[in-house]
Amino acid sequence: MTQKEIAEALGLSKTTVSRALSGKGRIGEETINKIRKYMKEHQVKEGGQPTRMLGVALPADSNINTNHFFTECLYGICEAASYMNYNVLVMKVTETDISEIINVVESGKIEAVILTRTMENDRAMQYLEKIGFPVGLAGQHTGDNVITVDIDNQGATERLVSLMIARGIRRFALILEEINYVVNRSRYNGFMNALLKNGISEKKQYIYTGKVHDNVMEMVMSDILSNKTDCIVCGDDELCVRVMSWLQDQGYRIPRDIAIASLYNGSVLNLMRPSVTAIDTSAKSVGTELGKQVCHYLQGERYEKRTLLGYEILVRKSTDKSGS
């Protein structure tokens, strides 16, 4: 809403509105209060633009300090929102508690919710779809009111594992800590597709889909090593660092004794030696694109409902057995 539109609504001149808001010129207190009351009722800021808000849901049960995907995705969303004159309200959610989303939606403070993670039978998604509220998702979904931006995690995982098979690896260990996360289910499907297409027996592989807490790390790693595993494929960078650190503390040489790869190339992997084979994607780009498309939708402009961003397979020393 512009100053001209405010002036027309109140039967005033644009100059009067401008002077009232800037404090320049002699404008009566009654007129100033009238203008500000109207702006407050219509959620208009002093600059003459409506206060528009996106809600961004971050997982409260994830360690944001070590899992940089969410912080980088949020940064991208904020950057796009700011450019398109939107503010961002951050909310915390868990698998069982979506009360912050419900409270903010019902208060009318936001125009759309952006989910940075979704699970199978996701409560937040089910609630938002039920009430027909606009949703943006960093992931994949088929709902009518859902705008999605994602990486082809299934295709990327299939390609990485196929590359390792082409290098002679036949026994894998796949560690995905939360299989009910949609992104990890996609990675699991990609892993299985690679085995199937390359004629590798599923029965000889070790797959673990539970939380790898410190008290179970030794058990999981002992099972992996006793299975004569050639390569461990970790679901994300944080898990990869923990697995590599455990192996190196125990005296194992990477990749001579066992190869390591990560399905997400977070910045923390830059600190690891040897350098880690990983799927390189941009969480910030996911957030930026998602924020942009949601804002376009809310403003009645052309938008993309489904977007898949590119990725790169970085083959590094952690899987190079020929040079070990």
C-alpha positions in Angstrom: 0.0 0.0 0.0 1.5 3.3 -1.1 1.2 6.8 0.5 -1.1 7.7 -2.4 -3.4 4.8 -1.6 -3.5 5.8 2.1 -4.3 9.4 1.2 -7.1 8.3 -1.2 -8.6 6.0 1.5 -8.6 8.8 4.1 -9.6 11.6 1.8 -6.3 13.4 2.3 -3.6 14.7 -0.1 -0.5 12.6 -0.7 1.5 15.6 0.6 -0.3 15.6 3.9 0.3 11.9 4.4 4.0 12.3 3.5 4.5 15.2 5.9 2.6 13.4 8.7 4.9 10.4 8.4 8.1 12.3 8.0 7.4 14.9 10.7 8.2 17.7 8.3 5.6 20.5 8.0 2.7 21.5 10.2 0.2 18.7 10.4 -2.4 18.5 13.1 -2.1 15.8 15.8 -5.6 14.6 15.0 -4.6 14.0 11.3 -1.4 12.3 12.3 -3.2 9.9 14.6 -5.8 9.2 12.0 -3.2 8.2 9.5 -1.2 6.0 11.9 -4.4 4.3 13.2 -5.3 3.4 9.6 -1.8 2.1 8.9 -1.8 0.0 12.0 -5.2 -1.5 11.2 -4.0 -2.4 7.7 -0.5 -3.6 8.8 1.3 -0.9 6.9 4.9 0.2 8.0 6.0 3.8 8.1 7.7 3.4 4.7 4.2 2.8 3.2 4.6 -0.9 2.5 2.5 -3.6 4.1 4.2 -5.7 6.8 4.3 -9.2 5.2 5.6 -12.2 7.1 6.7 -15.7 6.2 6.9 -18.3 8.9 10.0 -20.7 8.8 9.9 -23.9 10.8 13.2 -25.3 12.0 13.5 -28.7 13.7 14.0 -28.2 17.4 15.3 -31.8 17.8 18.2 -31.2 15.4 21.6 -29.7 16.5 21.6 -26.5 14.5 25.2 -25.8 15.6 26.5 -28.9 13.8 23.9 -29.5 11.1 24.5 -26.4 8.9 21.9 -27.4 6.3 19.2 -25.7 8.3 21.1 -22.5 9.1 22.3 -22.1 5.5 18.7 -22.8 4.2 17.3 -20.2 6.6 19.9 -17.7 5.4 18.8 -18.2 1.8 15.1 -17.8 2.7 15.8 -14.6 4.7 17.8 -13.2 1.8 15.0 -13.8 -0.7 12.3 -12.6 1.6 14.1 -9.4 2.4 14.6 -8.7 -1.3 10.9 -9.1 -1.9 9.9 -7.0 1.2 8.9 -9.8 3.5 10.0 -10.4 7.0 10.7 -13.9 8.5 9.4 -15.4 11.7 11.3 -18.5 12.9 9.3 -21.3 14.6 10.5 -24.5 16.3 8.9 -27.8 15.7 9.4 -31.4 16.6 8.0 -34.7 15.3 5.2 -34.5 17.9 4.9 -30.8 18.7 3.7 -28.3 16.1 2.1 -25.9 18.5 4.2 -22.9 17.4 3.0 -23.3 13.9 -0.6 -23.6 14.9 -0.4 -20.5 17.2 1.2 -18.3 14.6 -1.1 -19.4 11.8 -4.2 -18.9 13.8 -3.1 -15.5 15.0 -2.9 -14.3 11.4 0.7 -13.1 11.7 2.0 -15.0 8.7 1.0 -15.5 5.0 2.8 -18.9 4.5 4.8 -21.5 6.3 8.1 -22.8 5.0 9.1 -26.2 6.3 12.8 -27.0 6.2 12.3 -30.7 6.8 9.4 -33.1 6.4 8.8 -36.7 7.6 6.6 -39.5 6.6 3.1 -38.7 8.0 4.3 -35.3 8.9 2.0 -33.6 11.4 2.8 -30.0 10.4 2.2 -30.8 6.7 -1.0 -32.6 7.5 -2.3 -29.6 9.5 -1.4 -27.0 6.9 -2.9 -29.0 4.0 -6.1 -29.6 6.0 -6.7 -25.9 6.5 -5.5 -25.0 2.9 -2.7 -22.8 4.1 0.2 -22.0 1.7 3.3 -24.1 2.3 6.8 -24.1 1.0 9.0 -27.1 1.5 12.7 -27.9 1.3 12.0 -31.3 0.0 9.5 -33.1 -2.3 5.7 -33.4 -1.9 2.7 -33.6 -4.2 0.2 -31.5 -2.3 -1.8 -28.9 -4.2 -0.9 -26.0 -1.9 2.8 -27.0 -1.5 5.7 -25.3 -3.3 8.8 -27.5 -3.2 12.5 -26.9 -3.8 14.8 -29.9 -3.4 17.9 -31.7 -4.6 17.5 -35.0 -6.4 18.8 -37.0 -3.4 17.7 -40.3 -4.8 19.4 -39.8 -8.1 22.5 -38.3 -6.5 22.8 -41.3 -4.1 22.3 -43.7 -6.9 25.0 -42.0 -9.0 27.6 -41.9 -6.1 27.1 -45.5 -5.2 27.3 -46.6 -8.8 30.6 -44.7 -9.2 32.0 -46.6 -6.2 30.8 -49.9 -7.7 32.6 -49.0 -10.9 35.8 -48.5 -8.8 35.5 -52.1 -7.6 33.6 -51.7 -4.3 31.2 -54.5 -3.6 30.4 -54.4 0.1 28.8 -51.3 1.5 27.6 -50.1 4.8 24.8 -47.5 4.6 24.1 -45.4 7.8 20.9 -43.3 7.7 20.0 -42.2 11.2 16.3 -41.3 10.6 14.7 -43.3 7.9 11.3 -41.6 8.5 12.8 -38.4 7.2 11.7 -38.0 3.6 15.2 -37.0 2.5 16.7 -40.2 4.0 14.0 -42.4 2.4 15.0 -40.9 -0.9 18.7 -41.7 -0.2 17.8 -45.2 0.8 15.9 -45.8 -2.5 18.8 -44.4 -4.5 21.2 -46.7 -2.7 19.0 -49.8 -3.4 18.6 -48.7 -7.1 22.4 -48.6 -7.5 22.8 -52.1 -6.2 20.0 -53.4 -8.4 21.1 -51.8 -11.6 24.7 -52.9 -11.1 23.8 -56.5 -10.1 25.1 -56.2 -6.5 23.5 -58.5 -3.9 21.5 -56.6 -1.3 22.1 -59.4 1.2 25.8 -58.7 1.5 25.3 -55.0 2.5 25.0 -53.6 6.0 22.2 -51.1 6.5 21.7 -49.2 9.7 18.8 -46.7 10.2 18.8 -45.9 13.9 20.3 -43.1 15.9 24.1 -43.6 16.3 24.5 -42.3 19.8 28.0 -42.6 21.4 27.0 -45.6 23.4 26.1 -47.6 20.2 28.8 -46.3 17.9 31.2 -49.2 18.8 28.6 -51.8 18.3 27.6 -50.4 14.9 31.2 -50.0 13.7 32.1 -53.6 15.0 29.2 -55.0 12.9 30.3 -53.0 9.9 33.9 -54.1 10.1 33.0 -57.8 10.8 30.9 -57.7 7.5 34.1 -57.1 5.6 32.8 -53.7 4.4 34.7 -51.9 1.6 33.0 -48.5 1.9 30.8 -46.8 4.5 28.2 -44.4 3.1 27.1 -41.9 5.7 23.8 -40.0 5.5 25.2 -36.6 6.3 28.4 -34.7 7.1 28.0 -34.7 10.9 27.7 -38.5 11.0 30.6 -38.9 8.5 32.9 -36.9 10.8 31.9 -39.0 13.8 32.5 -42.3 11.9 35.9 -41.1 10.5 37.0 -39.9 13.9 36.1 -43.3 15.5 38.0 -45.3 12.8 41.1 -43.1 13.0 41.1 -43.3 16.8 41.0 -47.1 16.5 44.0 -47.0 14.1 42.2 -47.7 10.9 43.6 -46.1 7.7 41.2 -44.3 5.3 40.8 -45.4 2.6 43.4 -48.2 2.7 41.5 -50.2 5.3 38.0 -48.9 4.5 36.6 -46.1 2.3 34.2 -43.4 3.4 31.7 -41.3 1.6 29.0 -38.8 2.7 25.6 -38.1 1.1 25.9 -34.4 2.0 29.0 -32.2 1.7 28.7 -29.8 4.7 31.4 -27.3 5.4 32.6 -29.4 8.4 34.0 -32.0 6.0 36.6 -29.4 4.8 38.4 -30.1 8.1 38.7 -33.8 7.6 41.8 -35.6 6.2 41.8 -37.4 3.9 39.4 -35.3 1.9 35.9 -36.9 1.8 34.0 -38.1 -1.3 30.6 -36.5 -1.0 27.4 -35.1 -2.8 27.9 -31.4 -3.1 24.7 -29.3 -2.9 23.9 -25.7 -1.8 21.5 -25.5 1.1 21.5 -21.7 0.8 20.4 -22.0 -2.8 17.5 -24.3 -1.7 16.4 -21.6 0.8 16.8 -18.7 -1.6 14.8 -20.4 -4.4 12.2 -21.5 -2.0 11.7 -18.1 -0.4 11.6 -16.5 -3.9 8.9 -18.9 -5.3 6.7 -18.6 -2.2 6.8 -14.8 -2.3 6.0 -14.9 -6.1 3.0 -17.1 -5.3 1.7 -14.8 -2.5 2.0 -11.8 -4.7 0.0 -13.4 -7.5 3.0 -13.6 -9.8 4.3 -16.4 -11.9 6.0 -19.1 -9.8 7.5 -22.6 -10.1 5.6 -25.2 -8.0 8.3 -27.9 -8.3 12.0 -27.1 -8.5 14.9 -29.6 -8.5 18.3 -28.1 -8.1 21.6 -29.6 -9.4 24.3 -31.4 -7.5 27.9 -32.5 -8.0 29.6 -35.7 -7.0 33.0 -34.9 -5.5 35.2 -37.9 -5.7 38.1 -37.4 -3.3 40.8 -39.3 -1.4 38.5 -41.0 1.1 37.4 -43.5 -1.5 40.6 -43.7 -3.6 42.0 -47.2 -2.7 44.3 -47.1 -5.8 46.4 -44.4 -4.3 46.3 -45.6 -0.7 
